[in-house]
Amino acid sequence: MLKRTLPFFIIVVVLLAFLSCSKNQESIDELEMKSTPKKSEFGFVYSDFNVVHDTIKSGDTFGSIIQKQNIGEKEVYDIIEKVKDTFDVRTIRFNKPYVLLRSKHKKNKLQVFIYQPDAVNYYVVDLRDTAVVAYKKTKPIKIKRRTIGGVLKSSLSETLESAKVEGSLASKITKIYAWSIDFFKLKKGDRFALTFTERYINDSIYDGVDSLEAAFFEYKGKIVYAFPYATSSSGKIEYYDDEGKTLKNFFLKTPIKFSRITSRYSSNRLHPVQGIWKAHKGTDYAAPYGTPITTTAAGIVEQTGFTAGNGNFVKVKHNGTYSTQYLHMSKILVRRGQHVNQGQIIGRVGSTGLATGPHVCYRFWKNGVQVDALRLKLPTGESMTGSSKQRFLQQIEPLKRELDSVANL
């Protein structure tokens, strides 16, 4: 008899243990469910509403969106009038996100409309009371600091991308160093270091590079530093090297960003189209068709036009000493007599005139004589002196140490 009941007894014990574990697991699940925080955004707890996420589509207006939520045309007009001083509904743009918070009962009545013009700012139109309320808010931004450095493994953009740095920093750097470095002449193995800040929304969502605090690049065997500083005389932030010399020179290094030299200034060169030996009194920079061409210094447009050899061209007179010319443009964007600023776009790369492919021929005159711009010692900007320089050197000392330590790892 005992032998017959023993298996049954074991089964009962196992079942009781299983039920006990299940009950305990249910208690744990209940506890976890109670302790899980409710999802919220824009100051609203989503579990309190029926939530709809969407984006502005072609033809959408604020009125058409909320009218679809069973709101009459007259009421829509009244809402727009009440919120217009805070939220101009005409500013909503295609493909921007918005959120509808609706009541949970069967009618799904619209309670709140939230529009996001960008990643940081948002507008709220609260319809829960007869007195409609509209307000604008900004998500909390946290600034985090990073320092990276080492050697260039490829181009600047690719090196930064491999370090998971937003591409806009490369553009910011090329602008700062536009007078000092031709980035197409940087080589693999050249050292660099960067200290910069990045924005994070709600302490977690990456929102891009904020500012560059310090940098250096090894260029032609020399270390070129860059530190931002506002002198007391101007109050404007400019970038200076580690000796207080401004990086902003009278002339930019090149008329095109991210280009390569295909032909240099020469007294005797085989012309690629004509097939004869002749002087080439300029520097050719190859770039894709339509690439912006910028004037390397401020001045007055002296000539624009077309010739069989030069194609579409622009010539700029900078002062009584220097003039520059830009050839083979696909499009001229300035007119004769116009004042242009340094770095201003004056045309687009093309292959007009005697050209085998899209490029710009950059010509340079000093005292009316054509010279090689790459060999010319060009005038530089002003350097700091006196108390401004002393304050600057004290300010950059820890930044310089940090850059040097990272680059030498």
Secondary structure, DSSP 8 states (H G I E B T S, - for coil): -HHHHHHHHHHHHHHHHHHHHHHHHHHHHHHHHHHS---EETTEEGGGSEEEEEE--TT--HHHHHHTTT--HHHHHHHHHHHTTT--GGG--TT-EEEEEE-SSTT--EEEEEE-SSSSEEEEEE-SSSS-EEEEEE--EEEEEEEEEEE-SS-HHHHHHHTT--THHHHHHHHHTTTT--GGG--TT-EEEEEEEEEEETTTEEEEEEEEEEEEEEETTEEEEEEEEE-TTT--EEEE-TTSBBS--SS-S-SSSS-EEEE--EEEEE-TTT-SEEEE-SEEEE--TT-EEE-SS-EEEEEEEEETTTEEEEEEE-SSSEEEEEEEEEEE---TT-EE-TT-EEEEEB--SS-SSSEEEEEEEETTEEE-TTTS------B--HHHHHHHHHHHHHHHHHHHHHHT-
